[in-house]
Every structure is written in C-alpha cells, then in structure tokens.
Amino acid sequence: MKKRRSRIINIATGKGFNTVAAFQPENVFYLTNFWGEAIATCNNDKTTLIVPKLEASRAQHDSKDCEVIFSDRGPRLIETFINETKGKVVCADDGGYYIVETIRRRNSGFIVAADTFHEGRMIKDENEIGAIAKAAKVIDDLYEICTHEVKKGLTERSLQTKLIFEAMQMGANIACQSSTLNPLIIASGPNAALPHSQVSDREFVEGDMIVVDLTLRYGSYIADATRTFAIGMARSEIKKAYEVVKKSQQLGIDFAKEGVSCEQVDKECRTLISYWGYGNRFIHSTGHGIGLNIHEPPWLRTPNQQVLKRNMAITIEPGIYLDGDFGIRIEDSIIVDNWQAKNLNTFTKDLLVLG
C-alpha cells in the first residue's frame, strides 16, 4: 500500500502537486485498501480516508496505513475534505461537476488530473498480479464448465446465469460496465457479430458460433478473457476465420513485450487479419489495460505510441465479425515482461464444437 501511494505521489509531485485526492472507488481503494463511499487524500506526510458515518466500521476494518475521519454524507463530507486540504495544491480524479466546482470556489489549487492515477496504476505489483491471476483461473474453470453445459436449445441468458453462479461459488465477483446491461457477454449466431451484444433469450442452434466473453473480479482486481465455441458443426468459412483470429491473437501476445509500442501490437494483429481478407471485419482495438477497472490504460490501438512496460496487465483480443452471420473473438489476460508475456489464461484456444 505504501509503495502504491509513493508511486502516485511521485507522479503528482512531478506535475507540481503536493497532494492527491481520490473520489472514485477504485482510486480510493488503491490508496487505502477501502472500497466504498469515501474520499481519500494523500501527501508525503500521511494518508487520510474521509468516510460517512455509515461506513465507519467497515472503513476502520478494511483500510490500511491511513487515518480515518468520519463525517455526515453530502455537503458535510465535502466540507471536511476542504478543511483537510486547505492550502494544498491538489491533484484529483473526477468527483463530478458539482463537487469539483464547490471545492474550486474554496481552493483554486484543486485540479482534476485523473491521468495521474492511471499512470500509477498501470504498473502492477506482485499482489495485484496475483489477484488478476486468480480471476483468470476462475475464468478458465468457467470455460471448462461451458464444455459440459453448452448445447443446442440452451439460451444465452441461461448460460450467463449458470456461469455467474459458478463464478461466485469460486469466490469471484461480477464486474459490469456502465455501458452494458449485462455483466457477461454471451452472444450466439448473428448476435456474435456484435462485439458488445446484450444477452438475450435466444436459443443456441446447429451451426452457431457462441462468443463467451467473461470479465471477473477477484480480490478487487479484474481479468478478462473470451472464447468462441461452435454448436454442432462449423462450416469451412468459419473454420478459416477462426484460425485467422487465433493466429492474430498469438502474434499479438508474442509482440506484447517491454519496449514495444501499443500501436505496434495492434498493427501486427490487424495486418495478419487484413492479409486474409478480413481487415474491415476487425472493428475494435486489439486490447486494453485491466486492473481495478475493466477497461483502463494502456490502450492497444492505432494511433498510440505509448510503450509497454514490465508488469502492465493487458488483454489481447482480435476478432472477426460478419454482420448478421457470425462473430469470433479470442482474448487472454496477460502480463507484460522483458522477453515473453505471461499469459494468465490457459484454457485451450482450439476451436471446440459443442452440443
């Protein structure tokens, strides 16, 4: 915890700040080990966690190496924060327009610079990598369950229900993006051609491709992986496209080394897919960072000259999508290293025909 705070403070100091403030739960957690309604402040002298009284007991139990201050919710919480940071030059993540303007009227040195937290969180420590690896292991176990459960007549929603239950039984939690109504992506047949398809009551039928994109949180940290299965049979065009995606994904993993730019990884995956005639069917970036959020920097896309560094946690997930027909995506959570990326997902990427 102290090393994480030191990393954030060093980045902020280099930008002219002497204090950092976190309003977003993931950044509060990063500084204090407490995930909940709170504000965290940190400087070279101390870390303070300001929580409403309803969170007092939990904050005292969960937080580490910080002073906990209790306050009423709403304006009183903000007033407590203002008093704690009086005269400080504060680098903050985004607390929302009302909160930011309220604080700025009292402290002109309060600046929103969320990229400071992103920069610090991109490099994972041993404990963070361990948590992501545990989430990835649960995902692999869920894919093994898929090999027994997926069959003709099963619905997307039924498979999602089964996988959520099993994930929670294994100690994982479900992470959901604000842009989707469902925590998992289970997309079959023509739905699979939509990268962020919403789960429906559609039944699996002979010849379907089923994209199963699982995002799980374990110990607050996220792993993200995708496998694509066939139902009953896979026609020749699908087999060809699947092998192209598989080769592209492995190429991306091979290139994801320290010192390589995000753009280069994206271009390598995209060039291979384009060579086989599917260039305009690869309609999203090659990957993204993972950690306390599902999607966070670094972004593996073009243009992006940001260089990968050791212990960044990223996904590699090329795909091919034929609108109204089928979609294929293969994704792993990996840890960047000097020579060879560490793949946290071990479940087979061979095309499995189920049901």
C-alpha positions in Angstrom: 0.0 0.0 0.0 2.8 2.4 0.9 4.6 1.7 -2.4 1.4 2.4 -4.4 0.9 5.7 -2.6 4.5 6.6 -3.1 4.2 5.9 -6.9 1.1 8.2 -7.2 2.7 11.0 -5.1 5.9 10.9 -7.1 3.9 11.3 -10.4 1.8 14.1 -8.9 4.9 15.9 -7.5 6.5 15.8 -11.0 3.4 17.7 -12.2 3.6 20.4 -9.5 1.1 19.0 -7.0 1.8 18.2 -3.3 -1.4 16.3 -2.5 -3.5 13.8 -4.4 -7.3 13.2 -3.8 -9.4 10.3 -4.9 -13.2 10.3 -5.2 -13.6 7.3 -7.5 -13.9 4.0 -5.5 -11.1 2.3 -7.4 -8.7 5.1 -6.7 -9.8 5.3 -3.0 -9.1 1.6 -2.8 -5.7 2.0 -4.5 -4.6 4.5 -1.8 -6.3 3.0 1.3 -7.5 -0.6 0.6 -11.1 0.5 1.3 -13.7 0.2 -1.5 -16.8 2.3 -0.8 -18.3 5.7 -0.5 -15.3 7.9 0.6 -12.7 10.5 -0.3 -9.0 9.7 0.1 -6.2 12.3 0.3 -2.6 11.5 0.3 0.7 13.5 0.6 4.2 12.8 1.7 3.2 13.0 5.3 0.1 11.0 5.6 -3.0 9.4 4.0 -6.5 10.3 5.1 -9.7 8.5 4.4 -12.9 10.5 4.9 -16.0 8.4 5.1 -19.6 8.9 6.0 -20.6 7.5 9.4 -22.5 4.6 7.9 -19.1 3.3 6.5 -17.2 3.9 9.7 -16.8 0.3 11.0 -16.1 -1.1 7.6 -13.5 1.6 6.8 -11.7 1.0 10.0 -11.6 -2.7 9.4 -10.6 -2.7 5.7 -8.3 0.4 5.4 -4.5 0.2 5.8 -1.9 2.7 6.9 -4.2 5.7 6.9 -6.1 8.0 9.3 -9.9 7.5 9.1 -12.1 10.6 9.6 -15.9 10.3 9.9 -18.4 12.8 8.6 -22.0 13.2 7.6 -22.8 12.5 4.0 -23.2 15.1 1.3 -22.0 18.7 1.8 -20.5 17.9 5.2 -18.3 15.3 3.6 -17.0 17.8 1.1 -16.6 20.5 3.8 -14.4 18.0 5.8 -12.3 17.4 2.6 -11.9 21.1 2.0 -10.6 21.6 5.6 -8.2 18.7 5.3 -6.7 20.1 2.0 -6.7 23.8 2.8 -3.7 25.5 1.2 -2.7 22.4 -0.7 -2.1 22.0 -4.4 -4.3 19.1 -5.1 -4.3 16.6 -8.0 -7.7 14.8 -8.1 -9.6 12.3 -10.1 -13.1 13.3 -11.2 -15.6 13.8 -8.4 -18.3 15.2 -10.6 -19.1 18.7 -11.7 -20.9 19.9 -8.5 -18.2 18.6 -6.2 -15.3 19.9 -8.3 -16.9 23.4 -8.6 -17.7 23.5 -4.9 -14.1 22.7 -4.0 -12.6 25.1 -6.5 -14.5 28.0 -5.1 -12.6 27.4 -1.9 -9.3 26.2 -3.2 -8.0 27.4 -6.6 -5.2 24.8 -6.4 -7.6 21.9 -6.8 -7.1 20.4 -10.3 -8.7 17.4 -11.9 -5.9 15.2 -13.5 -7.2 11.6 -13.5 -4.3 10.5 -15.7 -2.1 10.7 -12.7 -3.9 7.8 -11.1 -3.9 5.9 -14.4 -0.2 6.3 -14.8 0.4 5.0 -11.3 -2.0 2.1 -11.6 -0.7 0.8 -15.0 2.3 -1.0 -13.4 1.0 -3.8 -11.2 2.8 -5.1 -8.1 3.0 -8.7 -7.0 -0.2 -8.7 -5.1 -2.2 -7.1 -7.9 -0.8 -9.6 -10.4 -1.7 -12.4 -8.0 -5.3 -11.2 -7.8 -5.7 -10.9 -11.5 -4.2 -14.4 -12.0 -6.8 -15.8 -9.6 -9.6 -14.1 -11.5 -8.1 -15.6 -14.8 -8.1 -19.0 -13.2 -11.8 -18.8 -12.3 -12.5 -17.8 -15.9 -10.6 -20.8 -17.2 -12.7 -23.0 -14.9 -15.8 -21.5 -16.3 -14.8 -22.3 -19.8 -14.4 -25.9 -18.7 -17.9 -25.8 -17.4 -19.0 -24.4 -20.8 -17.7 -27.6 -22.5 -20.3 -29.6 -20.4 -23.2 -27.1 -20.4 -23.3 -25.6 -23.8 -25.7 -27.4 -26.2 -28.5 -26.8 -28.6 -31.6 -25.4 -27.0 -29.8 -23.6 -24.2 -30.3 -19.9 -24.1 -27.8 -17.1 -23.8 -29.4 -16.0 -20.6 -29.4 -19.5 -19.1 -25.7 -19.9 -19.7 -25.0 -16.4 -18.2 -27.0 -17.4 -15.1 -25.0 -20.7 -14.7 -21.7 -19.0 -15.1 -22.4 -16.2 -12.7 -23.5 -18.7 -10.1 -20.4 -20.8 -10.5 -18.1 -17.8 -10.5 -19.4 -16.6 -7.2 -19.2 -20.0 -5.8 -15.5 -19.9 -6.6 -15.0 -16.6 -4.8 -15.1 -14.2 -7.7 -17.4 -11.2 -8.2 -19.0 -9.9 -11.4 -17.7 -6.7 -12.9 -20.2 -4.8 -15.1 -19.5 -1.8 -17.3 -21.9 1.2 -17.2 -22.4 0.9 -21.0 -23.9 -2.6 -20.8 -27.0 -4.1 -19.1 -25.4 -7.5 -18.6 -22.2 -8.5 -16.6 -21.1 -11.1 -19.2 -21.3 -11.3 -23.0 -22.9 -14.4 -24.2 -23.6 -13.9 -27.9 -24.8 -16.6 -30.3 -25.4 -16.8 -34.1 -25.9 -13.4 -35.6 -25.6 -11.8 -32.1 -22.0 -12.9 -32.1 -21.3 -10.4 -34.8 -21.9 -7.6 -32.3 -18.8 -7.2 -30.1 -20.8 -5.9 -27.2 -24.0 -7.8 -27.7 -26.6 -7.8 -24.9 -27.6 -11.2 -23.5 -30.9 -12.4 -24.9 -33.2 -15.3 -24.6 -32.1 -16.7 -28.0 -31.6 -20.5 -28.0 -28.4 -22.0 -29.4 -28.9 -23.8 -32.7 -26.9 -26.0 -35.0 -24.1 -24.1 -36.7 -24.0 -21.2 -34.3 -20.8 -19.6 -33.1 -21.0 -18.5 -29.5 -18.8 -15.8 -28.2 -18.4 -16.1 -24.4 -16.6 -13.0 -23.0 -16.1 -13.3 -19.2 -15.0 -10.4 -17.0 -14.5 -11.3 -13.4 -13.2 -9.5 -10.3 -11.2 -11.4 -7.6 -9.8 -9.5 -4.6 -10.9 -6.3 -6.3 -8.9 -6.9 -9.5 -10.2 -7.9 -12.9 -9.3 -10.5 -15.5 -10.9 -10.5 -18.9 -11.0 -13.4 -21.5 -13.0 -14.6 -24.4 -13.5 -17.9 -26.1 -15.7 -18.7 -29.1 -17.4 -22.1 -29.4 -19.2 -23.8 -32.3 -22.5 -25.6 -31.9 -22.9 -29.0 -33.6 -20.7 -28.1 -36.6 -18.6 -25.3 -38.1 -18.7 -24.6 -41.8 -15.5 -24.1 -43.7 -15.6 -20.3 -43.8 -16.0 -20.2 -40.0 -13.0 -22.6 -39.5 -10.9 -20.4 -41.7 -11.8 -17.2 -39.9 -11.3 -18.8 -36.6 -7.8 -19.9 -37.4 -7.0 -16.3 -38.6 -8.2 -14.9 -35.3 -6.2 -17.5 -33.4 -3.0 -16.7 -35.3 -3.5 -13.0 -34.9 -4.1 -13.3 -31.2 -1.0 -15.3 -30.7 1.0 -12.9 -32.8 -0.2 -10.1 -30.5 0.9 -11.9 -27.4 4.3 -12.6 -29.0 4.8 -8.9 -29.7 3.5 -7.6 -26.3 6.9 -7.1 -24.7 8.5 -4.4 -22.7 9.6 -1.6 -25.0 7.1 -2.3 -27.8 4.5 0.3 -28.5 0.8 -0.3 -28.1 0.4 0.7 -31.8 2.8 -1.9 -33.0 0.9 -4.7 -31.3 -2.3 -3.5 -32.8 -0.8 -3.2 -36.2 0.7 -6.7 -36.2 -2.7 -8.3 -35.3 -4.5 -6.1 -37.8 -2.1 -6.7 -40.6 -2.4 -10.5 -40.4 -6.2 -10.3 -40.4 -6.1 -8.0 -43.3 -3.8 -10.3 -45.3 -6.5 -13.0 -45.1 -9.2 -10.6 -46.4 -11.0 -9.7 -43.1 -9.4 -6.3 -42.4 -12.7 -4.4 -42.5 -14.2 -7.1 -40.2 -11.9 -6.4 -37.3 -13.8 -3.4 -35.9 -12.3 -2.7 -32.5 -8.9 -2.2 -30.8 -6.6 -5.1 -30.2 -6.7 -4.8 -26.4 -6.7 -2.6 -23.3 -5.3 -2.5 -19.8 -7.0 -4.3 -16.9 -6.8 -3.9 -13.2 -9.3 -2.1 -10.9 -11.4 -1.2 -14.0 -12.4 -3.5 -16.8 -11.0 -1.0 -19.4 -8.1 1.2 -18.4 -4.8 2.4 -19.9 -2.8 1.4 -21.8 -4.9 1.1 -25.0 -3.6 -1.2 -27.7 -4.8 0.7 -30.7 -3.6 2.8 -33.6 -2.5 5.5 -33.1 -0.9 5.1 -29.7 2.8 5.3 -29.3 2.7 4.6 -25.6 5.4 1.9 -24.8 4.5 -1.2 -22.9 6.4 -1.7 -19.6 7.1 -4.7 -17.5 4.2 -5.8 -15.2 1.5 -3.9 -17.2 -1.7 -6.1 -17.3 -3.4 -6.0 -20.7 -5.7 -8.0 -22.9 -5.0 -9.2 -26.5 -8.4 -9.7 -28.2 -8.6 -9.5 -32.0 -11.8 -10.5 -33.7 -13.7 -11.0 -37.0 -17.4 -10.1 -37.3 -19.7 -10.7 -40.2 -22.8 -8.7 -39.6 -25.9 -10.9 -39.4 -24.0 -14.1 -39.7 -21.3 -14.8 -37.0 -18.5 -13.4 -34.9 -15.3 -14.7 -33.5 -13.1 -13.3 -30.7 -10.3 -14.8 -28.7 -8.9 -12.9 -25.7 -6.5 -13.5 -22.9 -5.3 -11.5 -19.9 -1.6 -11.2 -20.0 1.3 -9.6 -18.0 3.9 -7.8 -20.0 7.5 -8.9 -19.3 11.0 -8.3 -20.8 11.1 -11.2 -23.2 7.9 -13.1 -23.3 4.4 -12.0 -22.0 2.9 -14.2 -19.3 -0.5 -15.5 -20.3 -2.7 -15.8 -17.3 -5.4 -17.8 -19.2 -4.5 -21.4 -20.1 -7.9 -22.8 -21.4 -7.4 -24.1 -25.0 -7.9 -21.8 -27.9 -8.5 -24.7 -30.4 -12.0 -24.5 -31.9 -14.3 -26.6 -29.8 -17.5 -27.9 -31.3 -20.1 -28.5 -28.6 -23.6 -29.7 -28.1 
